[in-house]
């Protein structure tokens, strides 16, 4: 883009900006301080702007012939993802727990707008991508028969909870850990262990039921429905 200098702007009749490439003009911005300018003035301005623009483009081409394939390590990265409004609460978490965890573990700034637009910014491309994938996993709808490699997060007498996506856990019942009888889940899995699991179902409460059995083993041990949550009757 070319433009006249400040002194000429202050004492002249017009402020005429011309932007473009070697192939032609892409934008014009004009301010005038008189009643108007002539066609000849416009022609002269565009011709002089063309000479100036081509000179600048030649210098730019000599210095950098094509765009850099990667941003500088110091340049900020910004990613955006749209979240359904009904999922905003899951991204933020109770008392902001989830979003604070994302910020702490990725080193990124994460902002959520009321319309569901999530903006992630940071200088570390790995951190920005991790935060983006984290948010994407929260809003992702898990489907039956999908397979994951997850980490065992909790072990209870009746089974183990496995994190299949960041912040998203499912339960493997003891009956789905082995084709044989499992009395103690810790005999099969340990905390922090990576295990391959298969999504059996998502029940009517949104809970994810998993299995560590595949193929013929899965056919031999059909999953049992998870026990409903107990109803606590309160007396008044």
Secondary structure, 3 states (H helix, E strand, C coil): CECCCHHHHHHCCEEEEEEEECCEEEEEEEEECCCCCCHHHHHHHHHHHHHHHHHHHHHHHHHCCCCCCCCCCCCCEEEEEECCHHHHHHHHCHHHHHHHHHHHHHCCEEEECCCCEEEEEECCHHHHHHHHHHHHHHHCCCCCCCEEEEEEEEEECCEEEEEEECCEEEEEEHHHCCCCCCCCHHHCCCCCCEEEEEEEEECCCCCEEEECCCHHHHHHCCCCCCCCCCCCCCCC
